[in-house]
């Protein structure tokens, strides 16, 4: 399997090359040259693997379709090391939780629990694998890697918990200063491991993301300091997320003739882009419903065909802060497919065009209609009052407490239900990560796992700095030279 850039670069690379690289040399994102196609026999085999051997075996079968430069036995061992009940708290790893009222025979919605990992967020599902892949490949090469990332809340802690103590790896994580929940900040900043470095950037998440891209696009700096990424611009992370769409589908259905829809709380478009990949492979997904908060750049696109980046002043600070993003990095991957893999046009609109105009308009392009008609995308948005109401309703009706981002998903999912098509909502985090809003909605504190008691009071190490790529580069140099 070879990988290409969404912006048309001539190179074709293998998985382990792009695992450590992040962005392509032309600033594009990597995608496989083709999506492996699964017919009825292959789907039935994957269902049997899931039922008889579990999540780790399913992950191996899916990943091996895309990874052919790691020996099969080694890849299987990496999956088995990653996806254990000791790490994720349950043998199913991603169990479905039906939202069903007393006396009802059928659930109204299904929550796929992706938040049982070490940092209580869905990012653990991919990041734990990424940590093991990095350590394996770096040892095989005898190299080191400096990971530079940006987080709006959950990516940072998931990456740091996955990479702490890993041989040959340093983590430099940027986050928007003061814009994460106290629990999220404590998870990251209380890690005092020598290979973990946190930088709080005075700005919004998009400023952090722009810095990461700027450093990645400085090829000389990137090569000298061996810079890699863990954001979902890294294909390996998105690929790991594809697996739980298969696991969710097999749990929600009895037969591969059935279809399932997924609603996905979305900020950077990585989580739902993984669903797009699964659908392109042949998983019988009816619709992929994108749920946004007040930062609704993605909802606006799917409704109108216009992609309009918001500036710092127009990026709302909300009670679902991990989605406070107005420039969705992974969206380029989907648009590349939408435009029939036209790298020249993709480069034009996501390169200089987007930087100069801050928007692009595909409403008059006949290919835009494929977003819904061919790729199954729909969308909706949620507000703070919607979140409070949804958290209250789900707790009152089903006895289930959900976090703010999952509430965005449930609210939008309820607007897109179809008879006889199960709707799975991806649960993105546990409520404790956003306790203040849970208290506002329910008048009580969410349950706190014992290992996180008193985390906000722990000593913290974080460096606050202006949104300046040169300051970030200097910080990296200081800790690497």
C-alpha positions as CSV (number, residue, x, y, z in Angstrom):
1,X,0.0,0.0,0.0
2,X,1.4,3.4,-1.0
3,X,0.3,6.8,0.1
4,X,-0.1,10.1,-1.8
5,X,-0.5,13.7,-0.9
6,X,-3.9,15.5,-1.2
7,X,-2.0,18.3,-3.0
8,X,-0.6,16.2,-5.8
9,X,3.1,15.7,-4.8
10,X,4.7,13.1,-7.0
11,X,6.1,11.0,-4.1
12,X,4.4,7.7,-3.1
13,X,5.4,6.5,0.3
14,X,4.9,3.5,2.6
15,X,3.1,3.5,5.9
16,X,6.1,3.7,8.2
17,X,7.5,6.6,6.2
18,X,4.4,8.7,6.7
19,X,4.0,7.5,10.3
20,X,7.0,9.5,11.4
21,X,6.5,12.4,8.9
22,X,3.1,13.9,9.4
23,X,2.4,16.4,6.6
24,X,3.5,15.7,3.0
25,X,6.4,17.9,1.6
26,X,3.9,20.1,-0.2
27,X,1.8,20.7,2.9
28,X,-0.9,18.2,1.9
29,X,-2.2,15.3,4.0
30,X,-1.6,11.7,3.2
31,X,-4.2,9.2,2.0
32,X,-3.9,5.7,0.5
33,X,-3.7,5.5,-3.2
34,X,-6.9,3.5,-3.0
35,X,-9.3,2.3,-0.3
36,X,-9.3,-1.5,0.1
37,X,-12.7,-2.9,-0.9
38,X,-14.6,-5.3,1.4
39,X,-17.2,-7.5,-0.2
40,X,-19.8,-9.7,1.6
41,X,-17.2,-12.4,2.3
42,X,-14.7,-10.0,3.8
43,X,-17.3,-8.3,5.9
44,X,-18.5,-11.6,7.2
45,X,-15.0,-12.6,8.1
46,X,-14.4,-9.4,10.0
47,X,-17.7,-9.9,11.9
48,X,-16.6,-13.4,12.9
49,X,-13.2,-12.1,14.0
50,X,-14.9,-9.5,16.2
51,X,-17.3,-12.0,17.7
52,X,-14.8,-14.7,18.4
53,X,-11.5,-12.9,19.0
54,X,-12.4,-9.3,20.0
55,X,-11.3,-5.8,19.3
56,X,-7.5,-6.3,19.1
57,X,-7.9,-9.0,16.4
58,X,-10.4,-6.8,14.5
59,X,-7.9,-3.9,14.7
60,X,-5.2,-6.1,13.2
61,X,-7.3,-7.3,10.3
62,X,-8.3,-3.7,9.4
63,X,-4.9,-2.2,9.9
64,X,-3.2,-4.9,7.9
65,X,-5.1,-3.8,4.8
66,X,-3.2,-0.6,5.0
67,X,0.2,-1.5,6.6
68,X,2.4,-3.9,4.7
69,X,5.8,-2.7,5.8
70,X,5.5,-4.0,9.4
71,X,5.7,-7.8,9.7
72,X,2.3,-9.3,10.3
73,X,3.3,-11.0,13.6
74,X,4.7,-7.7,14.9
75,X,1.6,-5.7,13.9
76,X,-0.6,-8.3,15.6
77,X,1.5,-8.1,18.7
78,X,1.2,-4.2,18.7
79,X,-2.6,-4.4,18.4
80,X,-2.8,-7.0,21.2
81,X,-0.5,-4.9,23.4
82,X,-2.6,-1.8,22.8
83,X,-6.2,-3.0,23.0
84,X,-6.6,-4.8,26.4
85,X,-9.2,-4.5,29.1
86,X,-6.4,-3.5,31.5
87,X,-6.0,-0.3,29.4
88,X,-9.6,0.3,28.3
89,X,-11.5,-1.1,31.2
90,X,-13.8,-3.5,29.4
91,X,-13.3,-6.6,27.2
92,X,-15.4,-5.1,24.4
93,X,-13.1,-2.0,24.4
94,X,-15.9,0.1,22.7
95,X,-19.2,-1.3,24.0
96,X,-22.5,0.1,22.8
97,X,-24.8,1.6,25.4
98,X,-28.4,1.7,24.3
99,X,-30.5,4.8,25.2
100,X,-33.7,3.0,26.0
101,X,-36.6,4.0,28.2
102,X,-38.1,1.6,30.7
103,X,-40.5,-0.7,28.9
104,X,-39.2,0.0,25.4
105,X,-38.0,-2.9,23.3
106,X,-35.8,-0.9,21.0
107,X,-33.2,1.8,21.8
108,X,-33.8,5.3,20.4
109,X,-30.1,5.8,20.1
110,X,-26.9,3.9,20.7
111,X,-23.9,5.4,22.3
112,X,-20.5,3.9,21.3
113,X,-18.4,4.2,24.4
114,X,-15.0,5.4,23.2
115,X,-13.9,7.0,26.5
116,X,-12.7,4.2,28.7
117,X,-9.0,4.8,28.1
118,X,-6.4,6.4,30.3
119,X,-7.4,10.0,29.7
120,X,-11.2,9.4,29.5
121,X,-11.5,10.6,25.9
122,X,-11.9,8.9,22.4
123,X,-8.4,10.2,21.5
124,X,-7.0,7.3,23.5
125,X,-8.3,4.8,21.0
126,X,-5.8,5.9,18.4
127,X,-3.1,7.5,20.6
128,X,-2.3,4.4,22.6
129,X,-1.7,2.5,19.3
130,X,0.4,5.5,18.0
131,X,2.6,5.4,21.0
132,X,3.4,1.8,20.5
133,X,3.9,2.2,16.8
134,X,6.3,5.1,17.3
135,X,8.3,3.2,19.9
136,X,8.5,0.1,17.6
137,X,9.5,2.0,14.5
138,X,12.0,4.2,16.2
139,X,13.7,1.2,17.8
140,X,13.8,-0.5,14.5
141,X,15.5,2.5,12.9
142,X,17.6,3.4,15.9
143,X,16.2,7.0,15.7
144,X,14.5,9.6,18.0
145,X,11.4,11.7,17.3
146,X,10.3,15.0,18.6
147,X,6.5,15.2,18.4
148,X,4.9,18.6,18.0
149,X,1.1,18.8,18.5
150,X,-1.8,21.1,19.0
151,X,-4.7,20.4,21.3
152,X,-8.1,22.0,22.1
153,X,-8.4,19.7,25.1
154,X,-8.2,16.0,24.7
155,X,-5.6,15.3,22.0
156,X,-2.8,16.7,24.2
157,X,-3.5,14.5,27.3
158,X,-4.1,11.4,25.2
159,X,-0.8,11.9,23.4
160,X,1.2,12.7,26.5
161,X,-0.2,9.7,28.4
162,X,0.6,7.5,25.4
163,X,4.1,8.8,24.9
164,X,5.3,9.4,28.5
165,X,8.3,7.2,29.2
166,X,8.5,6.0,25.6
167,X,12.1,5.5,24.4
168,X,13.3,7.9,21.7
169,X,10.3,10.2,21.9
170,X,9.8,13.8,23.2
171,X,6.4,15.5,23.1
172,X,6.0,19.3,22.6
173,X,2.3,20.1,23.0
174,X,0.7,23.5,22.3
175,X,-2.7,24.4,23.7
176,X,-4.8,27.6,23.8
177,X,-4.0,29.4,27.1
178,X,-7.0,29.4,29.5
179,X,-9.4,27.8,27.0
180,X,-9.5,24.2,28.3
181,X,-11.4,22.9,31.2
182,X,-9.6,22.8,34.6
183,X,-9.6,19.0,34.5
184,X,-8.1,18.9,30.9
185,X,-5.4,21.4,31.9
186,X,-4.6,19.4,35.1
187,X,-4.3,16.1,33.1
188,X,-1.6,17.7,30.8
189,X,0.2,20.1,33.0
190,X,0.6,17.8,36.0
191,X,2.7,15.4,33.9
192,X,6.3,16.0,35.0
193,X,8.0,13.4,32.9
194,X,11.3,14.6,31.3
195,X,10.1,13.9,27.8
196,X,6.8,15.9,28.1
197,X,6.8,19.6,27.4
198,X,3.6,21.8,27.5
199,X,3.3,25.2,25.8
200,X,0.2,27.3,26.5
201,X,-0.3,29.7,23.5
202,X,-1.9,33.0,24.0
203,X,-4.7,32.6,21.4
204,X,-7.2,30.0,20.2
205,X,-6.7,26.4,19.0
206,X,-6.4,27.5,15.4
207,X,-3.3,29.5,16.4
208,X,-1.8,26.4,17.9
209,X,-2.7,24.4,14.8
210,X,-1.2,27.0,12.5
211,X,2.1,26.9,14.4
212,X,2.3,23.1,14.1
213,X,1.7,23.3,10.4
214,X,4.2,26.1,9.9
215,X,6.9,24.1,11.7
216,X,6.0,21.0,9.7
217,X,6.3,23.0,6.5
218,X,9.8,24.2,7.4
219,X,11.5,21.2,5.9
220,X,15.0,22.1,7.1
221,X,13.9,22.5,10.7
222,X,11.7,19.5,10.5
223,X,14.5,17.3,9.3
224,X,17.2,18.7,11.7
225,X,15.0,18.2,14.8
226,X,13.1,15.1,13.5
227,X,9.7,16.7,14.0
228,X,6.7,14.4,13.8
229,X,3.0,14.9,14.6
230,X,0.3,13.2,16.6
231,X,-2.6,15.4,15.5
232,X,-5.1,13.7,13.3
233,X,-3.2,15.1,10.3
234,X,-1.1,12.0,11.0
235,X,-2.7,9.2,8.9
236,X,-1.8,6.5,11.4
237,X,-4.0,8.1,14.0
238,X,-7.0,8.4,11.7
239,X,-6.5,4.9,10.5
240,X,-6.7,3.5,14.0
241,X,-10.0,5.3,14.4
242,X,-11.5,3.5,11.4
243,X,-11.5,0.3,13.5
244,X,-14.2,1.4,15.9
245,X,-16.7,2.1,13.2
246,X,-16.5,-1.6,12.3
247,X,-16.8,-2.6,15.9
248,X,-19.8,-0.3,16.4
249,X,-21.5,-1.6,13.2
250,X,-21.1,-5.3,14.2
251,X,-22.6,-4.6,17.6
252,X,-25.5,-2.6,16.2
253,X,-26.5,-5.2,13.6
254,X,-27.3,-8.9,13.2
255,X,-26.5,-9.0,9.5
256,X,-24.2,-7.3,7.0
257,X,-27.3,-6.5,4.9
258,X,-28.3,-3.9,7.5
259,X,-27.3,-0.3,7.4
260,X,-26.3,1.9,10.4
261,X,-25.8,5.7,10.6
262,X,-23.3,7.4,12.9
263,X,-23.4,10.9,14.4
264,X,-20.0,12.3,15.3
265,X,-19.3,15.4,17.4
266,X,-16.8,17.2,15.1
267,X,-14.2,19.9,15.4
268,X,-11.1,19.0,13.4
269,X,-13.0,16.4,11.2
270,X,-10.6,13.6,12.0
271,X,-13.1,11.4,13.9
272,X,-15.8,11.6,11.2
273,X,-13.2,11.3,8.4
274,X,-12.4,7.9,9.8
275,X,-16.1,7.0,9.3
276,X,-15.8,8.3,5.7
277,X,-12.8,5.9,5.2
278,X,-14.8,3.0,6.6
279,X,-17.7,3.8,4.4
280,X,-15.4,4.0,1.3
281,X,-14.1,0.5,2.2
282,X,-17.6,-0.9,2.0
283,X,-18.9,-0.8,5.6
284,X,-22.7,-0.4,5.2
285,X,-23.0,3.1,6.7
286,X,-26.1,4.9,5.6
287,X,-25.3,8.4,6.8
288,X,-22.4,10.2,8.6
289,X,-23.9,13.1,10.6
290,X,-21.5,15.9,11.5
291,X,-22.5,17.6,14.8
292,X,-20.9,20.9,15.6
293,X,-21.2,23.4,18.4
294,X,-21.5,27.2,17.9
295,X,-18.2,27.0,15.8
296,X,-20.2,25.7,12.9
297,X,-17.9,26.0,9.9
298,X,-18.5,22.4,9.0
299,X,-22.2,22.5,9.3
300,X,-22.2,25.7,7.2
301,X,-20.3,23.8,4.5
302,X,-22.6,20.8,4.3
303,X,-25.6,23.1,4.2
304,X,-24.3,25.6,1.7
305,X,-21.1,24.5,0.0
306,X,-19.2,27.4,1.5
307,X,-16.2,26.7,3.8
308,X,-15.6,29.9,5.7
309,X,-12.8,30.0,8.3
310,X,-13.5,32.1,11.4
311,X,-10.9,34.5,12.8
312,X,-9.7,34.4,16.4
313,X,-12.2,37.0,17.4
314,X,-15.1,35.0,15.8
315,X,-14.1,31.6,17.3
316,X,-16.6,31.1,20.2
317,X,-15.4,29.8,23.6
318,X,-18.0,27.2,24.4
319,X,-18.9,24.5,26.9
320,X,-17.7,21.8,24.4
321,X,-14.2,23.3,24.1
322,X,-12.6,20.5,22.3
323,X,-14.7,21.5,19.3
324,X,-13.9,25.2,19.4
325,X,-12.2,24.9,16.0
326,X,-12.8,27.0,12.9
327,X,-10.2,25.5,10.6
328,X,-10.7,21.7,10.4
329,X,-7.4,20.2,9.3
330,X,-8.8,16.8,8.2
331,X,-11.4,18.4,6.0
332,X,-8.9,18.5,3.2
333,X,-8.9,14.7,3.0
334,X,-12.6,14.6,2.4
335,X,-12.6,17.5,-0.1
336,X,-9.9,15.7,-2.0
337,X,-12.2,12.7,-2.4
338,X,-15.2,15.0,-3.1
339,X,-13.2,16.6,-5.9
340,X,-12.5,13.2,-7.5
341,X,-8.9,13.3,-6.0
342,X,-8.0,16.4,-7.9
343,X,-4.7,17.4,-6.2
344,X,-4.2,20.5,-8.2
345,X,-7.6,22.0,-7.2
346,X,-7.2,20.8,-3.6
347,X,-3.9,22.6,-3.4
348,X,-5.4,25.7,-4.8
349,X,-8.2,26.0,-2.4
350,X,-6.4,24.8,0.8
351,X,-3.1,26.4,0.1
352,X,-2.7,30.0,-1.0
353,X,-6.5,30.4,-1.7
354,X,-7.6,29.7,1.8
355,X,-4.8,31.7,3.3
356,X,-5.7,34.8,1.2
357,X,-9.5,34.6,1.1
358,X,-10.3,32.7,4.3
359,X,-12.9,30.7,2.5
360,X,-13.8,28.7,-0.6
361,X,-17.2,28.1,-2.3
362,X,-18.1,24.8,-3.9
363,X,-21.8,25.5,-4.1
364,X,-21.8,25.9,-7.9
365,X,-19.5,22.8,-8.4
366,X,-21.7,19.8,-9.4
367,X,-19.4,17.6,-7.4
368,X,-20.7,19.3,-4.1
369,X,-23.9,17.3,-4.4
370,X,-21.9,14.1,-3.9
371,X,-21.3,15.1,-0.2
372,X,-24.8,13.9,0.7
373,X,-25.8,11.8,-2.3
374,X,-22.7,9.7,-2.6
375,X,-20.8,10.0,0.6
376,X,-23.8,10.2,2.9
377,X,-22.9,13.4,4.9
378,X,-25.5,15.4,6.8
379,X,-24.9,17.9,9.6
380,X,-26.3,20.0,12.4
381,X,-25.3,22.4,15.2
382,X,-25.8,22.7,18.9
383,X,-25.6,25.5,21.4
384,X,-24.9,25.8,25.1
385,X,-28.6,25.8,25.9
386,X,-29.1,22.7,23.7
387,X,-26.3,21.0,25.6
388,X,-27.8,21.7,29.0
389,X,-31.2,20.5,27.8
390,X,-29.8,17.3,26.2
391,X,-27.7,16.4,29.2
392,X,-30.8,16.8,31.4
393,X,-33.1,14.8,29.0
394,X,-30.6,11.9,28.6
395,X,-30.1,11.6,32.4
396,X,-33.8,11.9,33.1
397,X,-35.0,9.5,30.4
398,X,-32.2,6.9,30.4
399,X,-30.3,7.4,33.6
400,X,-27.1,8.0,31.6
401,X,-24.8,11.0,32.2
402,X,-23.1,12.3,29.0
403,X,-20.4,15.0,28.5
404,X,-21.0,18.2,26.6
405,X,-19.5,17.1,23.3
406,X,-21.5,13.8,23.3
407,X,-24.6,16.0,24.1
408,X,-23.9,17.9,20.9
409,X,-23.9,14.6,19.1
410,X,-27.1,13.4,20.7
411,X,-29.0,16.6,20.0
412,X,-28.1,16.5,16.3
413,X,-28.6,12.8,16.0
414,X,-32.2,13.2,17.2
415,X,-32.8,15.5,14.2
416,X,-31.6,12.9,11.7
417,X,-33.3,9.6,12.8
418,X,-34.7,7.3,10.2
419,X,-37.0,4.3,10.8
420,X,-35.3,1.0,10.8
421,X,-31.7,2.5,10.6
422,X,-29.9,2.3,13.9
423,X,-28.2,5.6,14.9
424,X,-24.9,5.3,16.8
425,X,-23.6,8.4,18.5
426,X,-19.9,8.4,19.2
427,X,-19.3,9.2,22.9
428,X,-16.2,11.4,22.9
429,X,-15.4,11.9,26.6
430,X,-16.5,11.2,30.1
431,X,-18.5,13.9,31.9
432,X,-15.9,14.5,34.6
433,X,-13.7,16.3,32.0
434,X,-16.4,19.1,31.9
435,X,-17.7,19.1,35.4
436,X,-18.8,22.7,35.6
437,X,-21.4,22.3,32.8
438,X,-22.6,19.0,34.2
439,X,-23.2,20.7,37.6
440,X,-25.0,23.5,35.8
441,X,-27.3,21.0,34.0
442,X,-27.9,18.4,36.7
443,X,-27.0,20.1,40.0
444,X,-24.4,17.4,40.9
445,X,-20.8,16.5,40.3
446,X,-20.1,13.8,37.7
447,X,-18.4,10.6,38.9
448,X,-14.6,10.9,39.1
449,X,-12.4,7.8,38.5
450,X,-10.3,7.2,41.6
451,X,-7.0,7.7,39.8
452,X,-8.0,11.3,39.1
453,X,-8.9,12.4,42.6
454,X,-7.3,15.7,43.4
455,X,-5.6,16.1,40.0
456,X,-6.3,19.8,39.8
457,X,-4.2,20.4,43.0
458,X,-1.1,18.6,41.7
459,X,2.1,20.5,40.8
460,X,2.0,21.7,37.2
461,X,4.7,22.5,34.6
462,X,3.7,24.6,31.6
463,X,5.3,27.4,29.6
464,X,3.0,30.3,28.5
465,X,4.1,32.1,25.3
466,X,2.7,34.3,22.5
467,X,1.4,32.8,19.3
468,X,4.7,33.0,17.5
469,X,6.2,30.1,15.5
470,X,9.7,31.4,16.2
471,X,9.2,31.2,19.9
472,X,8.0,27.6,19.6
473,X,11.0,26.7,17.4
474,X,13.4,28.3,19.9
475,X,11.7,26.3,22.7
476,X,12.2,23.0,20.8
477,X,15.8,23.9,20.0
478,X,16.5,24.7,23.7
479,X,15.3,21.2,24.8
480,X,16.9,19.3,21.9
481,X,20.3,20.8,21.4
